[in-house]
Amino acid sequence: MLRKQLTEVFRAWGVAEDDIGIIAENMVESDLRGIDSHGIGMLPRYDEHRQNGAVNVKAKVQVLRDFGAVAMIDADHGLGHVPATRAMRLACDKAEQFGIGAVSVRNSNHFGAAGVYATMAVERGFIGLCTTGTTQRSVLPTFGKEPRFSTNPIAFAAPAKNNDAFSLDMATSTVAVGKLNIARRAGKPLPIGWAHDSEGQPTTDPVAALNATPKRLSPLGGTRELGSHKGYGLAVMVDILSSILSGSYIGGYNLETGSRDQFINVGHFCMAINPAAFREEGEFEDELDGLIDMLRATPPANPDQPVLVAGDPEYAEHARRSKNGVPMTDTLAQEVRAVAEDCGAPYLLGN
């Protein structure tokens, strides 16, 4: 039903039919994985960007450069799901031919969960890497008071033979802004170290954190003593790959003018690596199985909490939600209803 609801809204917005399926599928996949901050929970924000003229709902994605194992895609300021999907598919095609493929995207927007795109490479038998800039400055550099970049996610996935694929999907901030909204909707406090208030002071109040303009999240690690300089460094690496390489903005800001434009110009980076170009067929997958099995066999410090491998929680949640459905707070349901009613789409998710 989530997919149908999203389809009706995007159709009312005037999104091309071929694009609607890609966007809705990627958003629902995020929700099924338990990444609630990047699924249908993003719809109110997408609607805000649409109404502000920051998103082109009739975007025409095109390849600007195509040379050997690399390419550049222009997203025409549409939602990021379509150009990022096309980028990873093209990267995989190039990995099939050259052993590796790398595709950058410019003039894009938020594209949901980065892990969805890395998984696309795994489905082709390849290693996938995906990074992205985002639409706002929301993360403080270590020792900084004002944010200079965003959550800058990294996703990496690799195929195994018998185990589920290794699937890492992480922000380089301690959390994403969407997690603050989840806490707000649930009426729960934030863990210490997630975010700061408008004065740059740590806060556990999600409302105070969300009221800060701009937002002030901590780099991964939270504090210098706990390694925030490492999260900071990773975030800059992501901006180099996603934004500088593609000629995109940093956290929605034009570096030349220091200001925001009508269009946010988010950049993405997708890479696919063909293990068969490096090893005999199947050797990589067999050895990754051995690594995963070794990690899971680690004696746990707490018998009630076995050692996990990246992707395990998402695979388990995907199975649960595929069977039982995706939960939704009353607050989010009301927000989705408002978006649907505003554009004349039917509301299909109940009361």
BALOBA-1460 file (C-alpha; in Angstrom, 3 decimals):
// residues 351
<rec num="1" residu="m" x="0.000" y="0.000" z="0.000"/>
<rec num="2" residu="l" x="2.955" y="2.343" z="0.610"/>
<rec num="3" residu="r" x="4.034" y="1.879" z="-2.997"/>
<rec num="4" residu="k" x="0.534" y="2.679" z="-4.231"/>
<rec num="5" residu="q" x="0.315" y="5.770" z="-2.019"/>
<rec num="6" residu="l" x="3.626" y="7.090" z="-3.292"/>
<rec num="7" residu="t" x="2.624" y="6.329" z="-6.876"/>
<rec num="8" residu="e" x="-0.581" y="8.340" z="-6.534"/>
<rec num="9" residu="v" x="1.234" y="11.336" z="-5.050"/>
<rec num="10" residu="f" x="4.023" y="11.356" z="-7.644"/>
<rec num="11" residu="r" x="1.486" y="10.978" z="-10.447"/>
<rec num="12" residu="a" x="-0.407" y="13.990" z="-9.096"/>
<rec num="13" residu="w" x="2.871" y="15.935" z="-9.061"/>
<rec num="14" residu="g" x="3.372" y="15.172" z="-12.749"/>
<rec num="15" residu="v" x="6.386" y="12.853" z="-12.433"/>
<rec num="16" residu="a" x="6.964" y="10.697" z="-15.537"/>
<rec num="17" residu="e" x="5.417" y="7.229" z="-15.241"/>
<rec num="18" residu="d" x="8.731" y="5.451" z="-15.871"/>
<rec num="19" residu="d" x="10.323" y="7.456" z="-13.065"/>
<rec num="20" residu="i" x="7.475" y="6.952" z="-10.582"/>
<rec num="21" residu="g" x="8.147" y="3.227" z="-10.293"/>
<rec num="22" residu="i" x="11.855" y="3.733" z="-9.613"/>
<rec num="23" residu="i" x="11.311" y="6.415" z="-6.965"/>
<rec num="24" residu="a" x="8.505" y="4.566" z="-5.182"/>
<rec num="25" residu="e" x="10.367" y="1.247" z="-5.254"/>
<rec num="26" residu="n" x="13.521" y="2.763" z="-3.760"/>
<rec num="27" residu="m" x="11.579" y="4.556" z="-1.005"/>
<rec num="28" residu="v" x="9.628" y="1.423" z="-0.071"/>
<rec num="29" residu="e" x="12.843" y="-0.619" z="-0.063"/>
<rec num="30" residu="s" x="14.296" y="1.834" z="2.464"/>
<rec num="31" residu="d" x="11.262" y="1.374" z="4.710"/>
<rec num="32" residu="l" x="11.396" y="-2.416" z="4.402"/>
<rec num="33" residu="r" x="15.032" y="-2.337" z="5.525"/>
<rec num="34" residu="g" x="14.010" y="-0.349" z="8.595"/>
<rec num="35" residu="i" x="15.611" y="2.873" z="7.354"/>
<rec num="36" residu="d" x="12.512" y="4.874" z="8.253"/>
<rec num="37" residu="s" x="14.298" y="8.199" z="7.913"/>
<rec num="38" residu="h" x="14.767" y="7.670" z="4.147"/>
<rec num="39" residu="g" x="11.514" y="6.062" z="3.002"/>
<rec num="40" residu="i" x="8.006" y="7.490" z="2.941"/>
<rec num="41" residu="g" x="9.072" y="9.674" z="5.866"/>
<rec num="42" residu="m" x="10.914" y="11.810" z="3.291"/>
<rec num="43" residu="l" x="7.721" y="12.585" z="1.350"/>
<rec num="44" residu="p" x="6.846" y="15.790" z="3.274"/>
<rec num="45" residu="r" x="10.361" y="17.125" z="2.686"/>
<rec num="46" residu="y" x="10.265" y="16.247" z="-1.011"/>
<rec num="47" residu="d" x="6.932" y="18.060" z="-1.244"/>
<rec num="48" residu="e" x="8.432" y="21.125" z="0.424"/>
<rec num="49" residu="h" x="11.297" y="21.139" z="-2.078"/>
<rec num="50" residu="r" x="8.844" y="20.703" z="-4.953"/>
<rec num="51" residu="q" x="6.729" y="23.629" z="-3.831"/>
<rec num="52" residu="n" x="9.829" y="25.779" z="-3.314"/>
<rec num="53" residu="g" x="10.967" y="25.069" z="-6.863"/>
<rec num="54" residu="a" x="14.078" y="23.190" z="-5.728"/>
<rec num="55" residu="v" x="12.980" y="19.936" z="-7.431"/>
<rec num="56" residu="n" x="12.148" y="19.557" z="-11.113"/>
<rec num="57" residu="v" x="9.402" y="16.911" z="-11.177"/>
<rec num="58" residu="k" x="9.672" y="16.655" z="-14.976"/>
<rec num="59" residu="a" x="13.436" y="16.113" z="-15.051"/>
<rec num="60" residu="k" x="15.115" y="14.549" z="-18.090"/>
<rec num="61" residu="v" x="18.178" y="12.581" z="-16.973"/>
<rec num="62" residu="q" x="20.997" y="12.409" z="-19.517"/>
<rec num="63" residu="v" x="24.572" y="11.155" z="-19.820"/>
<rec num="64" residu="l" x="26.920" y="14.125" z="-20.283"/>
<rec num="65" residu="r" x="30.246" y="12.274" z="-20.534"/>
<rec num="66" residu="d" x="30.976" y="8.627" z="-21.303"/>
<rec num="67" residu="f" x="34.574" y="7.499" z="-21.621"/>
<rec num="68" residu="g" x="35.756" y="3.952" z="-21.044"/>
<rec num="69" residu="a" x="35.027" y="2.847" z="-17.495"/>
<rec num="70" residu="v" x="33.687" y="6.236" z="-16.347"/>
<rec num="71" residu="a" x="30.715" y="8.488" z="-17.056"/>
<rec num="72" residu="m" x="28.937" y="11.617" z="-15.853"/>
<rec num="73" residu="i" x="25.151" y="11.970" z="-15.577"/>
<rec num="74" residu="d" x="23.131" y="15.183" z="-15.334"/>
<rec num="75" residu="a" x="19.990" y="14.738" z="-13.200"/>
<rec num="76" residu="d" x="18.258" y="17.927" z="-14.414"/>
<rec num="77" residu="h" x="17.432" y="18.812" z="-10.788"/>
<rec num="78" residu="g" x="14.980" y="15.944" z="-10.317"/>
<rec num="79" residu="l" x="14.681" y="13.664" z="-7.305"/>
<rec num="80" residu="g" x="17.865" y="11.640" z="-6.953"/>
<rec num="81" residu="h" x="16.437" y="8.121" z="-7.087"/>
<rec num="82" residu="v" x="16.220" y="7.965" z="-10.887"/>
<rec num="83" residu="p" x="19.683" y="9.330" z="-11.805"/>
<rec num="84" residu="a" x="21.378" y="7.323" z="-9.047"/>
<rec num="85" residu="t" x="19.674" y="4.139" z="-10.245"/>
<rec num="86" residu="r" x="20.777" y="4.873" z="-13.780"/>
<rec num="87" residu="a" x="24.300" y="5.648" z="-12.552"/>
<rec num="88" residu="m" x="24.718" y="2.346" z="-10.732"/>
<rec num="89" residu="r" x="23.251" y="0.380" z="-13.628"/>
<rec num="90" residu="l" x="25.686" y="2.092" z="-15.985"/>
<rec num="91" residu="a" x="28.576" y="1.488" z="-13.571"/>
<rec num="92" residu="c" x="27.657" y="-2.211" z="-13.540"/>
<rec num="93" residu="d" x="27.546" y="-2.329" z="-17.340"/>
<rec num="94" residu="k" x="31.038" y="-0.860" z="-17.400"/>
<rec num="95" residu="a" x="32.261" y="-3.290" z="-14.724"/>
<rec num="96" residu="e" x="31.019" y="-6.117" z="-16.931"/>
<rec num="97" residu="q" x="33.156" y="-4.805" z="-19.779"/>
<rec num="98" residu="f" x="36.165" y="-3.256" z="-18.046"/>
<rec num="99" residu="g" x="36.212" y="-4.903" z="-14.591"/>
<rec num="100" residu="i" x="35.320" y="-1.619" z="-12.925"/>
<rec num="101" residu="g" x="32.884" y="1.211" z="-13.571"/>
<rec num="102" residu="a" x="32.513" y="4.620" z="-11.937"/>
<rec num="103" residu="v" x="29.724" y="7.114" z="-12.635"/>
<rec num="104" residu="s" x="29.193" y="10.569" z="-11.131"/>
<rec num="105" residu="v" x="25.883" y="12.442" z="-10.975"/>
<rec num="106" residu="r" x="25.411" y="16.204" z="-10.798"/>
<rec num="107" residu="n" x="22.386" y="18.529" z="-10.487"/>
<rec num="108" residu="s" x="20.515" y="15.986" z="-8.376"/>
<rec num="109" residu="n" x="18.603" y="15.914" z="-5.078"/>
<rec num="110" residu="h" x="18.143" y="13.580" z="-2.108"/>
<rec num="111" residu="f" x="18.085" y="9.971" z="-3.338"/>
<rec num="112" residu="g" x="16.955" y="7.969" z="-0.307"/>
<rec num="113" residu="a" x="19.146" y="5.275" z="1.234"/>
<rec num="114" residu="a" x="22.595" y="4.840" z="-0.327"/>
<rec num="115" residu="g" x="22.569" y="1.122" z="0.465"/>
<rec num="116" residu="v" x="19.808" y="0.516" z="-2.064"/>
<rec num="117" residu="y" x="22.216" y="1.477" z="-4.863"/>
<rec num="118" residu="a" x="25.178" y="-0.507" z="-3.553"/>
<rec num="119" residu="t" x="22.873" y="-3.544" z="-3.436"/>
<rec num="120" residu="m" x="22.065" y="-3.081" z="-7.129"/>
<rec num="121" residu="a" x="25.685" y="-3.955" z="-7.887"/>
<rec num="122" residu="v" x="25.497" y="-7.077" z="-5.715"/>
<rec num="123" residu="e" x="22.440" y="-8.204" z="-7.676"/>
<rec num="124" residu="r" x="24.692" y="-8.198" z="-10.750"/>
<rec num="125" residu="g" x="27.421" y="-10.114" z="-8.894"/>
<rec num="126" residu="f" x="29.605" y="-7.046" z="-8.331"/>
<rec num="127" residu="i" x="30.970" y="-5.054" z="-5.396"/>
<rec num="128" residu="g" x="29.094" y="-1.772" z="-5.074"/>
<rec num="129" residu="l" x="30.151" y="1.570" z="-3.596"/>
<rec num="130" residu="c" x="27.847" y="4.574" z="-3.419"/>
<rec num="131" residu="t" x="28.371" y="7.978" z="-1.820"/>
<rec num="132" residu="t" x="26.332" y="11.157" z="-1.909"/>
<rec num="133" residu="g" x="26.283" y="14.754" z="-0.856"/>
<rec num="134" residu="t" x="22.995" y="16.038" z="0.500"/>
<rec num="135" residu="t" x="20.726" y="19.052" z="0.444"/>
<rec num="136" residu="q" x="21.816" y="20.999" z="3.507"/>
<rec num="137" residu="r" x="24.657" y="21.868" z="5.859"/>
<rec num="138" residu="s" x="23.887" y="19.992" z="9.029"/>
<rec num="139" residu="v" x="27.120" y="18.518" z="10.447"/>
<rec num="140" residu="l" x="29.784" y="20.331" z="12.466"/>
<rec num="141" residu="p" x="33.476" y="19.859" z="11.678"/>
<rec num="142" residu="t" x="35.345" y="18.666" z="14.747"/>
<rec num="143" residu="f" x="35.887" y="21.714" z="17.012"/>
<rec num="144" residu="g" x="33.449" y="23.741" z="14.876"/>
<rec num="145" residu="k" x="30.356" y="25.722" z="15.906"/>
<rec num="146" residu="e" x="28.789" y="26.162" z="12.449"/>
<rec num="147" residu="p" x="27.992" y="23.230" z="10.127"/>
<rec num="148" residu="r" x="30.015" y="22.997" z="6.931"/>
<rec num="149" residu="f" x="28.831" y="19.765" z="5.302"/>
<rec num="150" residu="s" x="26.101" y="17.177" z="5.636"/>
<rec num="151" residu="t" x="25.573" y="13.566" z="6.721"/>
<rec num="152" residu="n" x="27.468" y="12.406" z="3.607"/>
<rec num="153" residu="p" x="26.552" y="8.689" z="3.521"/>
<rec num="154" residu="i" x="28.740" y="5.806" z="2.399"/>
<rec num="155" residu="a" x="27.309" y="2.484" z="1.240"/>
<rec num="156" residu="f" x="29.397" y="-0.568" z="0.373"/>
<rec num="157" residu="a" x="28.082" y="-4.013" z="-0.541"/>
<rec num="158" residu="a" x="29.818" y="-7.210" z="-1.631"/>
<rec num="159" residu="p" x="28.389" y="-10.581" z="-2.742"/>
<rec num="160" residu="a" x="29.010" y="-13.817" z="-0.858"/>
<rec num="161" residu="k" x="28.214" y="-17.325" z="-2.078"/>
<rec num="162" residu="n" x="26.042" y="-18.728" z="0.730"/>
<rec num="163" residu="n" x="25.670" y="-15.832" z="3.174"/>
<rec num="164" residu="d" x="23.714" y="-12.669" z="2.571"/>
<rec num="165" residu="a" x="25.838" y="-9.961" z="1.003"/>
<rec num="166" residu="f" x="27.996" y="-7.800" z="3.233"/>
<rec num="167" residu="s" x="26.027" y="-4.540" z="3.197"/>
<rec num="168" residu="l" x="27.322" y="-1.433" z="4.978"/>
<rec num="169" residu="d" x="25.152" y="1.704" z="4.809"/>
<rec num="170" residu="m" x="26.202" y="4.503" z="7.132"/>
<rec num="171" residu="a" x="26.163" y="8.246" z="7.547"/>
<rec num="172" residu="t" x="29.437" y="9.941" z="8.398"/>
<rec num="173" residu="s" x="27.546" y="11.885" z="11.044"/>
<rec num="174" residu="t" x="26.546" y="10.144" z="14.244"/>
<rec num="175" residu="v" x="22.960" y="10.058" z="12.888"/>
<rec num="176" residu="a" x="20.967" y="11.554" z="10.008"/>
<rec num="177" residu="v" x="18.503" y="14.427" z="10.448"/>
<rec num="178" residu="g" x="15.686" y="11.976" z="9.764"/>
<rec num="179" residu="k" x="16.462" y="10.230" z="13.058"/>
<rec num="180" residu="l" x="15.746" y="13.486" z="14.892"/>
<rec num="181" residu="n" x="12.329" y="13.602" z="13.244"/>
<rec num="182" residu="i" x="11.666" y="10.001" z="14.250"/>
<rec num="183" residu="a" x="12.465" y="10.878" z="17.880"/>
<rec num="184" residu="r" x="10.250" y="13.976" z="17.659"/>
<rec num="185" residu="r" x="7.325" y="12.008" z="16.274"/>
<rec num="186" residu="a" x="7.753" y="9.352" z="18.964"/>
<rec num="187" residu="g" x="8.209" y="11.915" z="21.763"/>
<rec num="188" residu="k" x="11.559" y="10.402" z="22.791"/>
<rec num="189" residu="p" x="14.801" y="12.140" z="23.887"/>
<rec num="190" residu="l" x="17.950" y="11.988" z="21.783"/>
<rec num="191" residu="p" x="20.988" y="10.042" z="22.984"/>
<rec num="192" residu="i" x="23.736" y="12.406" z="24.105"/>
<rec num="193" residu="g" x="26.225" y="13.150" z="21.344"/>
<rec num="194" residu="w" x="23.754" y="13.015" z="18.446"/>
<rec num="195" residu="a" x="23.079" y="16.710" z="17.956"/>
<rec num="196" residu="h" x="23.545" y="20.300" z="19.153"/>
<rec num="197" residu="d" x="21.153" y="23.197" z="19.688"/>
<rec num="198" residu="s" x="21.226" y="26.585" z="17.954"/>
<rec num="199" residu="e" x="24.062" y="27.708" z="20.255"/>
<rec num="200" residu="g" x="26.190" y="24.724" z="19.318"/>
<rec num="201" residu="q" x="25.687" y="23.012" z="22.674"/>
<rec num="202" residu="p" x="24.934" y="19.265" z="22.918"/>
<rec num="203" residu="t" x="21.224" y="18.541" z="23.466"/>
<rec num="204" residu="t" x="18.941" y="15.560" z="24.037"/>
<rec num="205" residu="d" x="15.813" y="17.502" z="23.022"/>
<rec num="206" residu="p" x="14.818" y="16.618" z="19.425"/>
<rec num="207" residu="v" x="12.746" y="19.801" z="19.118"/>
<rec num="208" residu="a" x="15.702" y="21.971" z="20.164"/>
<rec num="209" residu="a" x="17.955" y="20.112" z="17.736"/>
<rec num="210" residu="l" x="15.453" y="20.462" z="14.880"/>
<rec num="211" residu="n" x="14.841" y="24.139" z="15.669"/>
<rec num="212" residu="a" x="18.523" y="24.918" z="15.174"/>
<rec num="213" residu="t" x="18.924" y="26.699" z="11.843"/>
<rec num="214" residu="p" x="20.891" y="25.191" z="10.262"/>
<rec num="215" residu="k" x="20.960" y="21.794" z="12.019"/>
<rec num="216" residu="r" x="24.064" y="20.910" z="14.024"/>
<rec num="217" residu="l" x="24.766" y="17.178" z="14.045"/>
<rec num="218" residu="s" x="27.997" y="15.641" z="15.339"/>
<rec num="219" residu="p" x="30.466" y="13.910" z="13.007"/>
<rec num="220" residu="l" x="30.643" y="10.146" z="13.477"/>
<rec num="221" residu="g" x="32.231" y="9.640" z="16.891"/>
<rec num="222" residu="g" x="30.454" y="12.558" z="18.555"/>
<rec num="223" residu="t" x="33.496" y="14.164" z="20.205"/>
<rec num="224" residu="r" x="37.222" y="14.448" z="19.465"/>
<rec num="225" residu="e" x="37.951" y="12.095" z="22.376"/>
<rec num="226" residu="l" x="35.678" y="9.460" z="20.825"/>
<rec num="227" residu="g" x="37.071" y="9.886" z="17.311"/>
<rec num="228" residu="s" x="34.894" y="12.528" z="15.650"/>
<rec num="229" residu="h" x="37.917" y="13.616" z="13.592"/>
<rec num="230" residu="k" x="37.648" y="10.275" z="11.779"/>
<rec num="231" residu="g" x="34.002" y="10.828" z="10.923"/>
<rec num="232" residu="y" x="34.909" y="14.352" z="9.847"/>
<rec num="233" residu="g" x="37.615" y="13.016" z="7.531"/>
<rec num="234" residu="l" x="35.286" y="10.425" z="6.017"/>
<rec num="235" residu="a" x="32.674" y="13.123" z="5.391"/>
<rec num="236" residu="v" x="35.182" y="15.220" z="3.467"/>
<rec num="237" residu="m" x="36.202" y="12.150" z="1.444"/>
<rec num="238" residu="v" x="32.547" y="11.637" z="0.495"/>
<rec num="239" residu="d" x="32.212" y="15.262" z="-0.605"/>
<rec num="240" residu="i" x="35.335" y="14.913" z="-2.747"/>
<rec num="241" residu="l" x="33.905" y="11.860" z="-4.536"/>
<rec num="242" residu="s" x="30.281" y="12.997" z="-4.697"/>
<rec num="243" residu="s" x="30.456" y="16.763" z="-4.977"/>
<rec num="244" residu="i" x="33.890" y="17.992" z="-6.078"/>
<rec num="245" residu="l" x="34.356" y="15.256" z="-8.697"/>
<rec num="246" residu="s" x="30.928" y="15.952" z="-10.234"/>
<rec num="247" residu="g" x="30.963" y="19.736" z="-9.870"/>
<rec num="248" residu="s" x="28.124" y="19.760" z="-7.339"/>
<rec num="249" residu="y" x="27.405" y="21.882" z="-4.283"/>
<rec num="250" residu="i" x="28.559" y="21.128" z="-0.734"/>
<rec num="251" residu="g" x="25.562" y="20.680" z="1.541"/>
<rec num="252" residu="g" x="23.448" y="22.705" z="-0.880"/>
<rec num="253" residu="y" x="25.866" y="25.664" z="-0.956"/>
<rec num="254" residu="n" x="27.736" y="26.981" z="-3.980"/>
<rec num="255" residu="l" x="31.370" y="27.190" z="-2.858"/>
<rec num="256" residu="e" x="32.104" y="30.066" z="-5.253"/>
<rec num="257" residu="t" x="29.343" y="32.342" z="-3.927"/>
<rec num="258" residu="g" x="28.875" y="30.901" z="-0.436"/>
<rec num="259" residu="s" x="25.113" y="30.917" z="-0.981"/>
<rec num="260" residu="r" x="22.237" y="28.599" z="-1.878"/>
<rec num="261" residu="d" x="20.591" y="28.748" z="-5.296"/>
<rec num="262" residu="q" x="17.087" y="27.736" z="-6.331"/>
<rec num="263" residu="f" x="18.359" y="24.279" z="-7.251"/>
<rec num="264" residu="i" x="20.374" y="22.396" z="-4.647"/>
<rec num="265" residu="n" x="22.712" y="20.529" z="-7.049"/>
<rec num="266" residu="v" x="23.433" y="17.388" z="-5.037"/>
<rec num="267" residu="g" x="26.149" y="15.047" z="-6.346"/>
<rec num="268" residu="h" x="26.345" y="11.253" z="-6.191"/>
<rec num="269" residu="f" x="29.101" y="8.727" z="-6.923"/>
<rec num="270" residu="c" x="28.501" y="5.088" z="-7.896"/>
<rec num="271" residu="m" x="31.183" y="2.463" z="-8.446"/>
<rec num="272" residu="a" x="30.928" y="-1.205" z="-9.371"/>
<rec num="273" residu="i" x="33.823" y="-3.677" z="-9.222"/>
<rec num="274" residu="n" x="33.723" y="-7.079" z="-10.902"/>
<rec num="275" residu="p" x="35.446" y="-9.638" z="-8.637"/>
<rec num="276" residu="a" x="35.882" y="-11.970" z="-11.616"/>
<rec num="277" residu="a" x="38.287" y="-9.431" z="-13.121"/>
<rec num="278" residu="f" x="40.617" y="-9.959" z="-10.137"/>
<rec num="279" residu="r" x="40.044" y="-13.584" z="-9.091"/>
<rec num="280" residu="e" x="38.937" y="-16.820" z="-10.674"/>
<rec num="281" residu="e" x="35.167" y="-17.116" z="-10.924"/>
<rec num="282" residu="g" x="33.637" y="-17.732" z="-7.474"/>
<rec num="283" residu="e" x="36.847" y="-17.402" z="-5.426"/>
<rec num="284" residu="f" x="35.958" y="-13.975" z="-4.059"/>
<rec num="285" residu="e" x="32.478" y="-15.055" z="-2.974"/>
<rec num="286" residu="d" x="33.827" y="-18.214" z="-1.318"/>
<rec num="287" residu="e" x="36.438" y="-16.301" z="0.677"/>
<rec num="288" residu="l" x="33.954" y="-13.619" z="1.708"/>
<rec num="289" residu="d" x="31.776" y="-16.440" z="3.030"/>
<rec num="290" residu="g" x="34.738" y="-17.573" z="5.110"/>
<rec num="291" residu="l" x="35.284" y="-14.086" z="6.503"/>
<rec num="292" residu="i" x="31.610" y="-13.646" z="7.384"/>
<rec num="293" residu="d" x="31.461" y="-17.090" z="9.007"/>
<rec num="294" residu="m" x="34.592" y="-16.317" z="11.034"/>
<rec num="295" residu="l" x="33.146" y="-13.035" z="12.279"/>
<rec num="296" residu="r" x="29.824" y="-14.587" z="13.263"/>
<rec num="297" residu="a" x="31.652" y="-17.365" z="15.106"/>
<rec num="298" residu="t" x="33.345" y="-14.829" z="17.396"/>
<rec num="299" residu="p" x="32.426" y="-15.653" z="21.027"/>
<rec num="300" residu="p" x="30.029" y="-12.896" z="22.152"/>
<rec num="301" residu="a" x="30.725" y="-10.807" z="25.227"/>
<rec num="302" residu="n" x="27.015" y="-11.116" z="26.025"/>
<rec num="303" residu="p" x="25.421" y="-14.490" z="25.166"/>
<rec num="304" residu="d" x="22.165" y="-12.698" z="24.389"/>
<rec num="305" residu="q" x="23.838" y="-10.539" z="21.723"/>
<rec num="306" residu="p" x="25.670" y="-12.515" z="19.032"/>
<rec num="307" residu="v" x="28.233" y="-10.839" z="16.809"/>
<rec num="308" residu="l" x="26.614" y="-9.389" z="13.689"/>
<rec num="309" residu="v" x="27.918" y="-8.458" z="10.251"/>
<rec num="310" residu="a" x="26.966" y="-5.305" z="8.344"/>
<rec num="311" residu="g" x="23.545" y="-5.817" z="6.805"/>
<rec num="312" residu="d" x="22.267" y="-8.382" z="9.322"/>
<rec num="313" residu="p" x="19.806" y="-6.024" z="11.068"/>
<rec num="314" residu="e" x="18.440" y="-4.778" z="7.740"/>
<rec num="315" residu="y" x="17.968" y="-8.302" z="6.358"/>
<rec num="316" residu="a" x="16.095" y="-9.345" z="9.503"/>
<rec num="317" residu="e" x="13.933" y="-6.222" z="9.463"/>
<rec num="318" residu="h" x="13.214" y="-6.656" z="5.760"/>
<rec num="319" residu="a" x="11.894" y="-10.154" z="6.426"/>
<rec num="320" residu="r" x="9.728" y="-8.963" z="9.339"/>
<rec num="321" residu="r" x="8.263" y="-5.999" z="7.500"/>
<rec num="322" residu="s" x="7.683" y="-7.947" z="4.297"/>
<rec num="323" residu="k" x="5.508" y="-10.269" z="6.370"/>
<rec num="324" residu="n" x="3.888" y="-7.850" z="8.832"/>
<rec num="325" residu="g" x="3.941" y="-4.518" z="7.013"/>
<rec num="326" residu="v" x="5.770" y="-1.237" z="7.573"/>
<rec num="327" residu="p" x="4.832" y="0.538" z="10.834"/>
<rec num="328" residu="m" x="3.979" y="4.229" z="10.685"/>
<rec num="329" residu="t" x="3.511" y="6.752" z="13.473"/>
<rec num="330" residu="d" x="0.284" y="8.744" z="13.635"/>
<rec num="331" residu="t" x="2.282" y="11.922" z="13.100"/>
<rec num="332" residu="l" x="3.814" y="10.684" z="9.848"/>
<rec num="333" residu="a" x="0.447" y="9.376" z="8.652"/>
<rec num="334" residu="q" x="-1.029" y="12.842" z="9.173"/>
<rec num="335" residu="e" x="1.869" y="14.433" z="7.301"/>
<rec num="336" residu="v" x="1.456" y="12.038" z="4.357"/>
<rec num="337" residu="r" x="-2.294" y="12.692" z="4.316"/>
<rec num="338" residu="a" x="-1.625" y="16.436" z="4.145"/>
<rec num="339" residu="v" x="0.752" y="15.988" z="1.200"/>
<rec num="340" residu="a" x="-1.768" y="13.815" z="-0.652"/>
<rec num="341" residu="e" x="-4.693" y="16.143" z="-0.047"/>
<rec num="342" residu="d" x="-2.675" y="19.192" z="-1.060"/>
<rec num="343" residu="c" x="-1.910" y="17.769" z="-4.521"/>
<rec num="344" residu="g" x="-5.277" y="16.084" z="-5.040"/>
<rec num="345" residu="a" x="-4.032" y="12.507" z="-4.668"/>
<rec num="346" residu="p" x="-6.147" y="9.961" z="-2.775"/>
<rec num="347" residu="y" x="-5.010" y="9.058" z="0.735"/>
<rec num="348" residu="l" x="-4.782" y="5.266" z="0.953"/>
<rec num="349" residu="l" x="-3.176" y="4.515" z="4.320"/>
<rec num="350" residu="g" x="-6.267" y="4.436" z="6.542"/>
<rec num="351" residu="n" x="-7.242" y="6.954" z="9.204"/>
